[in-house]
């Protein structure tokens, strides 16, 4: 065998093993099973058990926060679902309406985590078996391959991806500074191709961080909102390319969250106009920054997923996906490309005043 071929195989072996070495942590999943199995046996959870739960890699981040809403909701929901004598409280949370959820993120969180934990309880033994037998490192490798295919080229091999931490919370995932946080039940219920697409979505956010303009993203709340619209919009093309209805439908039923996302997607053009109005008024000194941000929070829901996905979908349908992906970390070029499509398709266009201000704050 030639020296060149030997070097090639050596490099391939290293890259392959680096992928396998990706950190996957399931300690919070295991602590969840420890406390819930105790409750299912009709026993009380000891102080030591809760301390271990609180110190596990995922839950400790919530336990350490000054605001205890999330960790308190997690623990209370565990007691409701896996303990006894909580029928009234369970029914009260399940009766939270779609309108209440849309208006109050805390109510949405309480209902969604309860629904997820009820589902976990229904499939308890199967999920435990999945945790013990599933190859999570292989999932990571396949998701990287999916991200490669999405971009249509090899990823930058010098970029190190974050660890992946699994837990039980709401049926979703999140890209945090230190790691990707993924709900295990969400992964368990998906097909293998859906699992790969979902993790590739989260890895996209991780990958994009190495290219995006951090001075722009974190300069202000406005900058961050405008950036997230592009960030989430393009990422949604990876795992939601068939639309929100298909994505949020399980066992033939569309979830309440799915209904909300579909409504927001269908209303995207109106919300984009409201966004533009708030930004232009602020840029002209007609409203304060606080009033603008308060208005944007009401308009740009769920980190900009629906608006961003609407914009990205129109760009893809018009045949400009490759052009969009060349500048996947530059918000101004994303909005400008959308405007080009909007002009061609007679959709809502951002006006010159908005675009000029966007360009100004991104440079």
N, C-alpha and C positions, 0 to 999 in steps of 0.2 A: 504494500500500500504506500502511495506517495506521501511525502511530508505535508503537501497541501491538503490532501484528503484527510490525513490524520488531524490536522489543525481544524478542518471543517467539523469533523465529528466531535472533537474536544469542545469547540465553541457551542455546538448544538447540545451536547450533554450538559454543559454548564447552564445554558439558557433554560433548558427543559427542567433541570433540577432547581433552578431559582424560582421557576413558576410553582413547582411542587412545594417549595419551602414557604410559600405565601402563608402568613399567620392567619389561622382560623381558630377563633376562640369560642367555646361553647359552655364556659363555666356558669354564665348567667342562666342558660337553659337548664343546666344540671341543678342549680340552686332552686330554680322554679319548680322542677319536679320534686325536689326534696320537701319543700314546704307544702305543695299541693297534695302530695301523697300522704303526708301527715294528716292534713285536713280530711282527705277522703277516708282515712281510717277512723275518723271521728275523734281525733286527738287535737290538743291545742299546740300551736307552734311556740316553741320555746324562744326565749330571748336570744340564746346562742344561735339558733337557726336563722332568726331574722337578721342578726348581725352578719352572719355569713352571706345571707341574701344581699344585704346592703353593701357588702364589700366586694361582691362579684363584679367583674370588669365592666359590665353594662349598667347595672342598677346603681353602682356607687356614684356614677355621674349625676343621677337624679337625687340620690340620698344626700349628696354633698351640697346641693343647691339650697340657697336661703329660702326660696319659694318652694314649699313642699307639696305643691298641688299634684305634680306628676307622680312622685313616689307614693304619696298618700292614696291617689286614685288606683295605682297599680295594686297596692296591698289590700285596699278595700274591695277591689274587684275580685281578687283572689279569694277573699273571705266569702264574698257573695256567691261565687260560682262553685267553689269547692268545699265550703263550709255548710252550716245549717242555719235554718230560721232566718232567711234573708229574702223571702219571696216578695214581700211588699217593696223592698228597695230595688230588687231586680226589675219588677214590673214598672216601677216609677221611671227608671232609666230607659227601659225599652220603649216607653211611651213618649219619649222626647221626639218631637216632630221634625220633619225635614226643614221647616222654616226656622225652628229654634236652632237647629244644627248650623244652618247657613249663617245665622246672625251671631251665634256664640260659639267660638272654637272650643271652649272648655266643655260645653255640653256635647259637642260632636265627639270630642276625645273620650268622654265618659261613656257614651253609647257605643262607639266603635271598639273600645277596649273590652267592654262587656260582651259584645257580640263575638269578638275574637276568642275570648276566654271560654265562652259557652261552646264554641266550635271545637276548641282544644279539648275540653272535657268530653265531648262526644266521640272524639277519636284518640283518646288519651294513650292507650297502649300502642296504637299504630304509629303515633308521632314519636313516642319513646323509641320504638324499634327503628324508625327512620333516622333519628338522631344517632343511634348506635351503629347503623350499618351504611349510611349514605356516604359517598366519597365527595366531601366538600372541596378538597383540593382539585379534584378533577373538574368540578363545577367552575372553579376559578379559571382554570386553563381554557375551558370551552368558552367562557364568557369573554376572555381576552381575544380569542379567535373570532368571536362574533363582533367585537369592537373593531378588529382589523377589517372584517368584511364590510362593516358599516361605512368606514372611512374609504374603503377601496384601496388601501395601501397598508404597509406594515407600520405599526406604532413605533414611536421613538423608544428604542431598546434601553436607553439610559434612564428612563423614568421608572421610579420605584413606586409601586402601588401600595396603598395603605392596608393595614390588617383588616380582616372581616370579622366582626363580632356579631354573634347571633344571640337573640333574646326573644322573649314573648312580650309584646306590647300591642300596638295596633297593627293591622295587616298592611305593612309597608316597609320601606327602607329609607335610610338617610345617610348622606355623605357629610360626616363631621370632620373637624380639623385633624383629629387623631386616628380615625378609623371609619369604616363603613358599618352602620348598624342595620341589621336585617332581622325582621321577624321570622322565626323559624316556621311557624304555622303557615305563613304566607307562601314560603318556599315549598313546604310539604304538599300543599293543595294544588300546586301548579304542575303542568306537564314539564318534562325535561326541557323542551325548547322554550317554554315560557320562563322557566327558572334562569336559563342562560340569558335570555333577552333582558330579564329584569336586572340581573346582576350587571350585565353589560351597560345598562342605563346608569346605574350608580357608579360604575367604573369610568364612564364617560365624564361625569362630574369631577372625579378624581384626576383624570388625565387632563382635563381642560384647565385645571388650576395651575398647571405648569406653564401655560401659555398666556393666560388672561392678564389683564392690566390691574394689578392689585391696588395701585394708587387710585384708579378709577372706581373699582368695585366698592372700596371701603371709605371713599372720600365723604360720602353722605348716604342717607337712606334712599334718596332719589336715585343716585347712581346704582345702588345695589338692586333696587326694584327693576330698573331698566335693564340691567345685566341679567337678572334672574329670568326675565321673560325669554331672552335668547337661550340661556342655559337650559332651562326646563323644556322649552319648546322643541329644541333639537333633540334632546335626550328622549323625549316622548316618542319620537319617530322610531326609536330602537325597539321599544316594547309595546307601543300602542299604535302601530302603523295601520291597523285595521279599524281604528276608531275607539272612542271611549266606551261605546255601548258593548262591543265585544269584550273589551278589557275588563269591565266591571260586572259582567254577567257571569254568575256561577250557578250551576244546576238549573239553568233556564230562567233565572231571576236576576233582574238588574238591581244592584244595591242602591241604597239611598244616596250614598256618596257618588255613585255613578250618575244618578239622576242630576245631582247638583253640578257635576263636571260637564255633563252634556248641555244643561241649561246655560252654563257660563260660556261654553264653546260656541253655542248658537248665538249668544249675545255678544260675542267678542268684538264685532265692529262697533257696536254702541259703546262698549267699555273702552275701546281704544280711543274713541272720540272724547270720552270723558277724561281719560288719562292725558290726552293732548291738551285739553282745555285747562286742566289744573296746572300742568307744567308751563304752558305759555303764560298764564296769569301770574304764576310765581316769577318767571323770568322777566316779566315786565314790572314787577314790584306791586302788583295789584292784590296779592294775598301773601300771607306770611308762609314761611317754610313749614311751620307746625300745621297750619290749615291745609296746605298742599298735601303733606304726608298723611294727615288724617283722612283726607279725601281719597288718596291713592290706596290706602289700606282697605277702604270700602269697595274700591273698584278692582284692584289687582289681587284677586283671591288666590290662595294656595300657591304662593311663591311664583305666580304668573303662569302656572301650567296651562290653563285653558287658552289664555290670550296667545302665549308663545306657541302652543301646539297649532292653533288656528293659523298663525302667521307662517310657521314652518311648513304646514300642510299645503298652503296655497303656493308657496315657493316650490315645493316638490312637484305638485300637480302641473305647474307651469314649465317644468323641465330644468329647473336651476339647482337641483340638489348638490351637484358637484361644486358649483360655484359657492353655494352656501357653506359647504364643509371646508372649503379652503380658508375661510375666515370665521371658523366656528367659535372663536373667542373674542370677536370684535363686534360689540353691539351696534355701533353706528352702521357698519356695512350690512349687518343683518336687517336693520330697519330700512336702509336704503334699497336693499334687494327686494324686500317685501313691497316697498312703494313702487318699484318697477313693475312687479307682478300686479299690484292693485290697479295701476294705470291701465295695464293691458286687459285686465278682467273687469274693470269698472267696479272695484271694491273701494272701501274706505281708504283714503290716503292721508298720511301725516303731512301737514302743511309745511311750507318752507321755514316758517318761524320755529316750529318744533324741531325740524331736522337741523337747522343751523345751531340751535341751542344744544341739541344732543351732541353735535360735532364739537362744539366748544368745550363741553364738560368732559369729553372723552379724551382730549389731547392735553 
